[in-house]
Amino acid sequence: MASKPKTTHIPLAQPLLAGNEAKYVMDCLETGWISSAGSYVTQFENMVAQYAGAKYGVACMNGTVGLHIAQVVLGVTEQDHVIAPNITFIATLNAIKYTGAQPILIDVDPRNWQMDLDLLETYLREQTQTETKNNKVVTTDKTTGKRIRAIMPVHVLGNMGNMTRLQELAKAYHITIIEDSTEALGTTFKGQHAGTFGSMGVFSFNGNKIISTGGGGVLVTNNEALAKRAKHLTTQAKVSAMEYIHDAIGYNYRLVNVLAAIGVAQMEQFPEILKAKRHMDAFYREQLRGVGDIKFQSVCNNTQTNGWLFTFSTKHMRALLAYLNENGVQSRPFWMPMNQLEMFKNDRYITKTDVSAHVYDTSISIPSSAGITPEQLETVVKTIKEFYDL
């Protein structure tokens, strides 16, 4: 199918910087508070935590290190397993590997592309055993003998699975939940915000996220001790404001004040940004329904997504991908499944039909910027319909 080159360029996902970003950054520059100290860091932490309905927030340099430090404070070590979905951005698995833990990958649900809880339950029932070690009830993998310390659900594309069921499984098998909510600010399940179903949750504010600080993250928790420990370790485990005394192996994972200032301005606009994202999601679903063989990622009745990055499946993914990019509509394929990457191919993968491979082979993400205009939305839809000769 020949394409007709156009001059239009509609980006995949860029931040909407339409508030007080410049004002607050200039305040940092004029006062000299550009590094890790400064009022904007605390303000940003509190704004994100409050929005999510969590008691505490800890800012960090990005979502990846947030996932790492959450595991560290919850005791994940090289002696453990951490369960994660096979479809996720690589940061999830990288953060697990940083701890030395061995991931166990679970295939995804073919409808909503979240971790398949039927597969998870079958694995836990048939391939693990619960026992008491050092006066603690733990679940271990029958093959490796390693403890399953944590499970890390990923709210893929800002969507969510059945968190009630996941909580029940985690409780039954004595496994800690660490939520990879990096894409899910604004997403709720049964009215409860993403990131607050487990011991800790992590949000990302990378350049393509629903709001952005350029690079940044916030851990949220309702546990004061965990929050304090995370704050301590992310600031080099320094115990004295004056003396250079440290009491643990710490990390330089702090978010700097100038980036937090951008985050504060972004959070001020977030209600309107979220509204625009959800409008975009609804528009695409309405306009593309019945077009070609397009199938949407499903959303369960109890979930309200943030509409972060609109992605759908089609057997013509590669051809459509080329057509859209050639015609000025920036689009991208989905993430390669973790088990197909060289670094993780030897890790356990629990699957029946390898849904992940099909999702990867057929899924495409289309322009989803927070500030996408009505005209741009119309152009994206028109170009997709042109491809299918509609």
Helices and strands as residue ranges (DSSP letters): H 21-31, H 39-52, E 56-60, H 63-73, E 80-85, H 91-99, E 102-106, H 117-127, E 128-133, E 136-141, E 147-151, G 156-158, H 163-172, E 176-180, E 188-189, E 192-193, E 200-204, E 217-221, H 224-234, H 257-288, E 295-296, E 303-304, E 311-313, H 317-326, E 332-333, G 338-340, E 348-350, H 355-362, E 363-365, H 374-387
